[in-house]
Amino acid sequence: MAPSRSPRGRQLDVTKASDPRVEQFLDKYVQGAQTPEPGAACTGGVGAA
């Protein structure tokens, strides 16, 4: 199975985790403008057990 990253409706499908687009994707979406609560933990979200 190919690695996939998917924050809030955005998805990047790559064949290897070393794909340089992964870093660009993370730079854009980790704590980006689309983040509903910047700085908040991602634990305990919808569907969390």
Residue, then its C-alpha position, 0 to 999 in steps of 0.5 A: m500500500a502506498p503512503s498517503r497523507s490526508p489533513r482535512g480534505r487534502q490528500l497526497d498520494v505518493t509511492k514512497a515516503s521519501d518523495p520530496r512532495v511529502e515535505q512540501f505538503l507537510d510544510k503547507y498543512v501542518q498547523g496551516a491556515q486550515t487548522p481549526e484550532p492552531g496549536a491544539a493536539c490532534t488526539g481525541g478527535v472524531g472517532a477516537a476510541 
